[in-house]
């Protein structure tokens, strides 16, 4: 893991795999293989992506991961956050690494940051994958996010228990009791600043207002929905599919909201297939 300063904040990041320029593509007029940026959900950190990152690297992609400001491994300034600020941070990170454009893949909070990035930096986003994200709130989703914020500020173990049923399917929870207990114990040891920053991330999410901007998204887009997601369900996916010109839809069966954790190989396959359809000349599996 490395760190980089942007906007007075230190962001933790990892660049994995080998980035090929256009010289690495084959076939006349072939588009170069893009770097793939994986954007965290609100309570995620870089290691949560490991299975998907490994699969994409095996498919021939370089992968960039980072914890956003306010997340576990990065700085947590005591100031308001916003989706726009996260998008600015990502643009600065790409600049620092000499990456002009990248395929953006985000899950949940990361999908909303990715959508914001695609709107604000269209020339830097040649492809967009939105996994269990939304472009607006309803009363239930707003109440859920508010309860997460309140629990985070009250008690770490309570916080983890409050978010569990919203994130995972019944089948995953039943099969992973030991994993849940281990993660709860780890969350209970996190410092107070983590939970205060999490509350600010919730505030940034609760200010979301992106549906009106969907028509301006230029990037070819794949919207992925988990069948058993009760938090950001198909109603929200349909809004984005209808609002983004030419957007495709895919569903992962048998998974809850944390589909990137429950079924990482299925998510990896969908991402790789979508990118291959956009960049057919790129060499994969090398």
Number of C-alpha atoms within 10 A of each C-alpha: 10 10 17 15 14 16 10 9 17 19 24 22 19 15 17 17 17 12 18 17 12 14 10 14 19 15 10 7 9 16 18 19 28 26 24 26 23 24 28 26 24 19 17 18 19 22 13 15 17 13 16 22 25 18 18 23 18 14 18 22 27 22 23 23 22 25 26 31 23 28 24 22 19 19 21 22 16 11 8 13 20 19 21 18 18 20 23 19 20 21 19 17 20 17 12 13 11 9 15 14 20 21 24 28 23 24 27 24 25 26 26 28 31 31 32 25 25 25 22 17 16 16 13 19 23 19 23 29 28 28 30 31 29 30 20 19 19 9 7 11 17 17 13 15 20 17 15 21 21 15 20 23 18 12 13 22 17 15 21 20 14 16 17 14 15 17 21 22 22 13 12 17 17 11 10 10 11 11 11 17 11 10 13 18 14 12 16 15 10 12 11 14 16 19 26 18 25 22 23 20 24 22 17 18 23 17 13 17 14 17 16 10 14 20 14 14 22 19 23 19 27 24 22 24 29 27 19 23 22 16 23 24 19 20 10 19 24 14 15 27 18 14 18 21 16 13 17 16 17 15 19 17 14 16 23 30 26 25 28 24 19 20 19 19 17 15 23 19 15 18 21 17 13 19 24 16 10 16 18 18 18 22 19 16 10 8
